[in-house]
Amino acid sequence: MGTKIKLTKQQMKEDKFTTFMLQTRDWIQGNWQIVGIAVAAIIVISVGAIYYSNMKSGQAEEAADRFAEAIAKYRQQNYQVAILDFNGIADEYSGPVAASAVFYAANSYYESKNYDEAIISYQKYIDKYHADEIATSSAHAGIAACYETKQEFQVAAEKFLEAVRLFPGLPGEPDYLLGAVRNYVNAGMATEVQQALDRLNKDHAGTDQQRVATQLAMKLLIK
């Protein structure tokens, strides 16, 4: 007859917390992709409006066609080919189509788990284009997500907060503050966790992000 193992209340709490952390991580990763796709969709709409309503040259038409083909490969998750196409467009053209190509190249690097190149491309978008606040803040968050995946948690948290500091009040702000809390928790930085949580409690009380952040912070703050 096998021996039953009885867990203490503390062990049961820790097991539940571990499960919750894993579920939260998966939920955030899924939502990050949704945010990235949503931002990318905004850029595509802008590029389409500009290039298809103002088709004044063969070069513009060629750029729009190549961009549409690259987008199709991206949506098919053929990221390596899409990266080549987006980088080619960014090198050969200028304006909104080049900006969108750089942003999509960064997303493609991220999706293919090439996080160092993703950081470079997101930073290139920030430095060279930064025409749209939502896309630019998302690029900052993209860099943060890369560092988080690389388990450089303090850097990731600071990058999330940078997106909030530079672009306050945008729709992505509660997600970015949650990202800061999550990474500071992983880094074991209790003071910084509390500061980011205070901002969420003040500006985004009652949101899903505030509730998840509170639960994540609880484990570290009660020690």
C-alpha positions in Angstrom: 0.0 0.0 0.0 1.5 3.3 -1.0 2.2 6.0 1.5 0.1 9.2 1.1 2.0 12.4 1.0 0.2 15.2 2.9 1.0 18.7 1.8 1.1 21.6 4.2 -1.0 24.6 3.7 2.1 26.6 2.8 3.1 24.1 0.1 -0.4 24.1 -1.3 -0.4 27.9 -1.5 3.0 27.8 -3.2 1.8 25.2 -5.7 -1.3 27.3 -6.5 0.9 30.3 -6.9 3.3 28.5 -9.2 0.3 27.4 -11.3 -1.0 30.9 -11.4 2.3 32.3 -12.4 2.6 29.9 -15.3 -1.0 30.7 -16.4 -0.3 34.4 -16.2 2.8 34.2 -18.2 1.0 32.3 -21.0 -1.8 34.8 -20.9 0.5 37.8 -21.1 2.5 36.2 -23.9 -0.7 35.6 -25.8 -1.9 39.1 -25.3 1.5 40.6 -26.3 1.1 38.9 -29.7 -2.4 40.3 -30.0 -1.2 43.8 -29.1 1.6 43.5 -31.7 -0.8 42.3 -34.4 -3.2 45.0 -33.6 -0.5 47.7 -33.8 0.8 46.2 -37.0 -2.8 46.2 -38.4 -3.0 49.9 -37.7 0.3 50.5 -39.6 -0.9 48.4 -42.5 -4.1 50.4 -42.8 -2.1 53.6 -42.8 0.3 52.4 -45.4 -2.5 51.1 -47.5 -4.4 54.4 -47.4 -1.3 56.3 -48.3 0.0 54.1 -51.1 -3.2 53.0 -52.7 -4.9 56.4 -52.7 -1.8 58.3 -53.9 -0.4 56.0 -56.5 1.7 58.6 -58.4 4.6 56.5 -59.5 5.6 53.0 -60.5 7.9 52.8 -57.6 5.1 53.5 -55.1 3.0 50.8 -56.7 6.0 48.4 -56.7 6.6 49.1 -53.0 3.0 48.5 -52.1 2.9 45.2 -54.0 6.1 44.0 -52.3 4.8 45.0 -48.9 1.5 43.1 -49.5 3.4 40.0 -50.5 5.6 40.2 -47.4 2.5 40.6 -45.2 1.0 37.5 -46.7 4.2 35.5 -45.8 4.1 37.0 -42.3 0.5 35.9 -41.8 1.4 32.4 -43.1 4.1 32.4 -40.3 6.8 32.1 -42.9 8.9 34.4 -40.9 12.3 33.8 -42.3 11.2 34.7 -45.8 9.2 37.6 -44.5 12.2 39.0 -42.7 14.2 39.0 -45.9 11.3 40.8 -47.7 10.7 43.4 -45.1 14.4 44.2 -44.7 14.7 44.5 -48.5 11.7 46.9 -48.6 13.2 49.0 -45.8 16.5 49.3 -47.6 15.1 50.2 -51.0 12.2 52.5 -50.1 11.4 55.3 -47.8 8.5 56.8 -46.0 5.6 55.0 -44.3 6.1 51.7 -46.2 9.8 51.5 -45.0 8.7 52.3 -41.5 6.1 49.6 -41.5 8.6 47.1 -43.0 11.0 47.8 -40.2 8.3 47.3 -37.6 7.1 44.1 -39.2 10.7 42.8 -39.5 11.0 43.3 -35.8 7.8 41.4 -35.2 9.0 38.6 -37.5 12.3 38.3 -35.6 10.4 38.1 -32.3 8.0 35.5 -33.6 11.0 33.4 -34.9 12.7 33.7 -31.4 15.6 35.8 -32.7 15.3 38.3 -29.9 18.6 40.1 -30.4 17.7 41.0 -34.0 14.2 41.9 -32.9 15.6 44.4 -30.4 17.8 45.9 -33.1 14.8 46.3 -35.5 12.5 47.7 -32.9 15.2 50.2 -31.9 15.7 51.1 -35.5 12.0 51.9 -35.8 12.2 54.1 -32.7 15.3 56.0 -33.8 14.5 56.5 -37.5 10.7 56.6 -37.9 8.7 57.0 -34.6 5.9 58.7 -36.6 3.0 57.0 -34.7 2.8 57.1 -30.9 1.0 53.8 -30.6 3.4 52.0 -32.8 6.4 53.6 -31.2 5.3 52.8 -27.7 4.6 49.2 -28.9 8.2 49.1 -30.2 9.5 50.0 -26.8 7.2 47.3 -25.3 8.5 44.9 -28.0 12.1 45.5 -26.7 10.9 44.9 -23.2 9.2 41.6 -24.2 12.5 40.5 -25.8 14.5 41.1 -22.7 11.8 39.4 -20.6 12.1 36.3 -22.8 15.9 36.5 -22.4 15.2 36.5 -18.6 16.8 39.9 -18.2 14.0 40.9 -15.9 15.2 44.3 -14.6 16.0 45.6 -18.0 12.6 44.3 -19.3 10.8 46.1 -16.5 12.6 49.4 -17.1 11.8 49.2 -20.8 8.1 48.7 -20.1 8.2 51.7 -17.8 10.0 53.7 -20.5 7.1 53.1 -22.8 4.7 54.5 -20.2 7.0 57.4 -19.4 7.4 58.5 -23.0 3.8 57.9 -24.1 1.5 58.3 -21.1 -2.2 57.7 -21.4 -2.1 55.4 -24.4 -4.3 52.2 -24.5 -1.3 50.0 -23.9 -0.3 51.6 -20.6 -2.0 49.1 -18.2 -0.4 46.2 -20.1 3.0 47.9 -19.9 2.7 48.6 -16.2 1.7 45.0 -15.6 4.8 44.0 -17.6 6.9 46.1 -15.3 5.4 44.6 -12.1 5.8 41.0 -13.5 9.4 41.6 -14.3 10.3 43.3 -11.1 8.7 40.4 -9.3 10.9 38.0 -11.2 13.9 40.2 -10.4 13.0 40.2 -6.7 12.9 44.0 -6.6 10.1 44.7 -4.0 10.4 48.5 -3.9 10.1 48.8 -7.6 7.2 46.3 -7.7 5.3 48.5 -5.2 6.0 51.7 -7.2 4.7 50.2 -10.5 1.7 48.6 -8.6 0.9 52.0 -7.1 0.7 53.5 -10.5 -1.7 50.8 -11.7 -3.8 51.2 -8.6 -4.0 54.9 -9.1 -4.6 55.1 -12.8 -6.1 51.8 -13.8 -8.0 50.5 -10.7 -10.5 47.7 -11.4 -8.8 46.6 -14.6 -7.7 43.0 -15.3 -4.1 44.2 -15.4 -4.4 45.8 -12.0 -5.9 42.6 -10.5 -3.3 40.3 -12.1 -0.4 42.7 -11.0 -1.7 42.7 -7.4 -1.7 38.9 -7.3 1.7 38.7 -8.8 3.1 41.2 -6.4 1.6 39.7 -3.3 4.0 36.8 -3.2 7.1 39.0 -3.2 5.7 41.8 -1.0 4.5 39.6 1.9 7.9 38.1 2.4 
